[in-house]
Amino acid sequence: MSAHTARGGRFYIHTFGCQMNVNDSLRMGEALATIGYRPTAVADQADLIILNTCAIREKAEDKMLSALGRYRAVKTQRGALLAVGGCVAQQEKSKLLARVPYLDFVFGPDAIGKLPELVTRVISDRVRVSETAWVDSEEYVFPRADPGSSAGKVSEFVTVMKGCDNVCSFCVVPHTRGREVSRPFVEVLEEVASLTGVGVREVTLIGQNVNSYRGGICFAELLLRVAQVPGIERIRFTTSHPHDLSDALIDAFRQEPRIAPHFHLPVQSGSNDVLRRMKRDYTVAEYLDRLAALRAARPGIAVTTDIIVGFPGETEDDFQATLTLTEQVRYENQFSFVFSARPRTVASLKEAEWGPVPHDLQIQRLDRLLALQRRISGEIAAALVGQEVEVLVEGPSRSDPSRHFGRTPENRTVNFDGTAPVGARARVRITHGSPSALLGVESSIVDLPPVPPLQPRTEAA
Ligand code: SF4
């Protein structure tokens, strides 16, 4: 039987969705540590299981429900507590408790700091709890990363803002994460400095719409200031809206080499008609114009994107325009999905009027788009064979642990043979390139980690 009390036990967090959620899960772990909980990698041994959920697509919700069903056995056998956090919790609130009678509590993204209190209440008072209030103001206190738990890591996330003020017609984020709140820049800089103090060399600034950051300075200025923090080698950020790709931001890419040459710029569709229905306030020509300015400022920058296929009313011509755009931009990679209506969004209310695209056709179009992207990604990778690239070494390769894996400034993953330790920067000659992987051999070590030894990180699936 489980031995957990309000003052400790083992927790297991199953994370769905984006990097915001990955980061939120880390903060949950830190909050639970304050009441004596420690992590376990095995759900069956946990006293508390949290599903940190994503509501962006219907499929993500289905996955959460099937995972909950699996974890129910751990509750039955060990008396483990079961909780749902993240965007589905925020969207469904206490309705989720009614739908899933064996669930102990639900909590929204703004309630992470209250986790210790919630766990204590559930155990001591034997109640089921729903805590999903939003904090939509500058009063919001951003959960702060514990530098202790980042000690020895190569790369870390730093939250700079939350929520979104845009109203893209397909998107559930404004309903689950609320209005934009930016974190004061001084706090961001302090957190980055505390991370470099324990060996972190790369930070990724995250938020639903980071480039509309307004935490006392603009986002371009924030990037330039983070670059000045001693010990920082690379700065990344995600995710962005094309209408906030300002001249100042483009100029920051021109000025500051530590801003990594990779831009994830979701376009969503290559058709102006579809973009209008999506309430994306740019045209394809405007998007391409911004991208051209960015590429002029930082030649060789890698560009990735998100695309929704089969949005209501999408015709074959609209879809062809998306193929043409993909060919024209030559994205390094793209994260594309078929449209699924999300509750309370304009697209879900208007789907019937605009004309739903049959699911078979959506899948067919997605396959065509992904095949095109694979071809382009393969061509980009093949062109790198024989070239030397610089990688920041992160750990053993997932496919072959005798090899290392690291990422280039453009965010390309490279598996390679060599001796550079985790946290070092190394020059690697690329010997093989495919759409999914680059292989190489180390030619030299550029520098060693500042605070050895750094912890290996597992290569992402
Ligand atoms: S900008 Fe991004 S997060 Fe905001 S509503 Fe649009 S798709 Fe959603």
Boltz pocket constraint, residues with backbone or C-beta under 6 A from the ligand:
constraints:
  - pocket:
      binder: B
      contacts: [[A, 164], [A, 165], [A, 166], [A, 167], [A, 168], [A, 171], [A, 172], [A, 173], [A, 174], [A, 208], [A, 209], [A, 240], [A, 241]]
      max_distance: 6.0
